[in-house]
């Protein structure tokens, strides 16, 4: 139910985080492929539960509604695990717009997931979040690249080539095509990042081999 490890679509918290941190996690999920924040689960995955699940769920809904722009509607529910109760806040992805956390002074900051953590997005990543959906399903080889980036997070050209067991030239050709279609982004650190559009395209029907 709660997954085996934290990752791009899963985060555990022993107790409700500070509102800014909770908002950053929910925002990053919305800017990615969605995800679940579980409150009442320790870092090692063991269950500790929460004392008042209704209060925790209400606070999470309030954070999503008032601390994120555009406001998020989350699905919050309680899970009974033995003698404990765990609260899950499920976030659906937002396509074509970048959600931002509203700071205490009204400043807005966009967050994305990087592995099992949430971090501020760079300007080029924010631009990628706002890109329109592209037509056409990726080819089989392109889907392998997307799956590699989804499993391993942002990676260098060499890491992608090694994961696919192909040469750097072949990996570069596939990545250039995916970047041109808005499915992958080459960041300032020369690492390739799977955009939310890339995640969405992975859910579509596979294309043929090139």
GIKAUR-V987515 format. One record per residue. N is the residue number from 0. PSI is psi as a letter, one per 20 degrees, with the letter a starting at -180 (NA if undefined). D_FIRST is the distance of its C-alpha to the first C-alpha in whole Angstrom. Layout:
BEGIN
n-><N/N>
psi-><PSI/PSI>
d_first-><D_FIRST/D_FIRST>
END
This chain:
BEGIN
n-><0/1/2/3/4/5/6/7/8/9/10/11/12/13/14/15/16/17/18/19/20/21/22/23/24/25/26/27/28/29/30/31/32/33/34/35/36/37/38/39/40/41/42/43/44/45/46/47/48/49/50/51/52/53/54/55/56/57/58/59/60/61/62/63/64/65/66/67/68/69/70/71/72/73/74/75/76/77/78/79/80/81/82/83/84/85/86/87/88/89/90/91/92/93/94/95/96/97/98/99/100/101/102/103/104/105/106/107/108/109/110/111/112/113/114/115/116/117/118/119/120/121/122/123/124/125/126/127/128/129/130/131/132/133/134/135/136/137/138/139/140/141/142/143/144/145/146/147/148/149/150/151/152/153/154/155/156/157/158/159/160/161/162/163/164/165/166/167/168/169/170/171/172/173/174/175/176/177/178/179/180/181/182/183/184/185/186/187/188/189/190/191/192/193/194/195/196/197/198/199/200/201/202/203/204/205/206/207/208/209>
psi-><g/j/r/h/q/q/a/h/j/p/p/q/p/h/r/p/r/q/h/g/g/g/g/g/g/g/g/h/g/h/i/c/k/a/r/p/o/p/p/j/p/r/h/j/i/q/p/h/r/q/h/n/h/g/g/g/g/h/g/g/h/g/g/h/h/i/j/p/p/q/q/q/o/q/o/p/r/q/p/p/o/c/j/r/p/p/p/p/o/p/p/q/q/p/p/j/q/p/q/q/p/o/r/h/j/i/q/p/p/p/q/r/p/n/c/j/r/p/q/q/q/r/h/h/h/g/g/h/h/i/q/q/p/q/q/p/q/q/r/g/h/h/h/g/g/g/h/g/h/g/g/i/a/p/q/r/g/g/h/g/g/g/h/i/l/r/r/h/g/g/g/g/g/g/g/g/g/h/g/h/j/j/h/q/p/o/r/h/j/j/q/p/p/o/r/h/h/g/g/g/h/h/i/r/p/q/r/r/q/NA>
d_first-><0/4/6/9/11/12/14/16/13/11/12/12/15/16/18/19/21/25/25/26/23/21/23/23/19/19/22/21/18/20/23/20/18/16/13/11/12/10/13/13/12/14/15/15/11/12/12/15/14/17/20/20/17/20/22/19/18/22/22/20/21/25/24/23/26/28/28/27/29/29/27/23/22/18/15/15/13/12/9/11/10/13/16/14/13/11/12/10/13/13/16/17/20/24/26/30/30/29/27/28/28/31/32/34/38/36/36/33/31/29/25/24/21/22/19/17/20/22/25/28/29/33/35/35/31/32/34/31/29/32/33/33/31/33/34/33/31/31/32/30/32/31/27/27/28/25/23/24/24/21/19/22/23/26/29/32/35/35/31/31/34/33/29/31/33/36/39/39/41/39/36/38/39/35/34/37/37/33/34/37/35/32/29/30/32/34/34/37/35/36/32/30/28/25/26/24/26/26/22/23/25/23/21/25/27/28/32/34/35/38>
END
